[in-house]
Amino acid sequence: MTDFGFTLSRSSTLDLQRVDEERFEQLCKLEKGASVCIGCGSCSATCPAGALSGMSLRKILLAVQRGQEVRTMLQCCMLCGKCTMVCPRGINTRNLILSICSIYD
């Protein structure tokens, strides 16, 4: 077999027919801010844990919407509240993170 200098990786396409939205619906009932988030990334830009670990509330919310596991990402959050201060929608992100933790217990 010839090596062309690249490899093919598995497709990251989502099968939206198989996405489990139950947890995201639970989250929206607990914390209305989950459905208000516009995914602007302001929270991720100011996150001190994000600079070191790649933790991103935007990625976490997207993973919850897709029915994926988020516990490992949540473990990096220090609940410092910087994300709450910069959110243009005024979402209580600390409460949102705690609500996400509660639906995964």
Residue pairs with C-beta under 8 A, 6 or more apart in sequence:
14 66
19 65
19 66
19 67
20 67
21 65
21 67
22 67
23 64
23 67
23 103
23 104
24 34
24 64
24 65
24 67
26 103
27 34
27 64
27 96
27 99
27 100
27 103
28 34
28 35
30 99
30 102
30 103
31 92
31 95
31 96
31 99
33 89
33 91
33 92
33 93
33 95
33 96
34 61
34 64
34 96
34 99
36 89
36 91
37 58
37 61
37 89
37 91
38 88
38 89
39 58
39 61
39 62
40 58
40 88
41 56
41 58
42 83
42 86
42 87
42 88
43 56
43 57
43 58
43 83
43 86
43 87
43 93
44 50
44 56
44 57
44 58
44 59
44 83
45 86
46 82
46 83
46 85
46 86
47 55
47 56
47 57
47 82
47 83
48 78
48 80
48 82
49 55
49 76
49 77
49 78
49 80
50 56
50 76
52 76
53 76
54 76
55 73
55 76
55 77
56 73
57 77
57 83
57 93
57 96
57 97
59 73
60 70
60 73
60 74
60 97
60 100
63 69
63 70
63 73
64 70
64 100
64 103
69 104
70 100
70 104
71 104
74 97
74 100
74 101
74 104
77 97
79 94
79 97
79 98
81 93
81 94
83 93
83 94
84 91
84 92
84 93
84 94
87 93
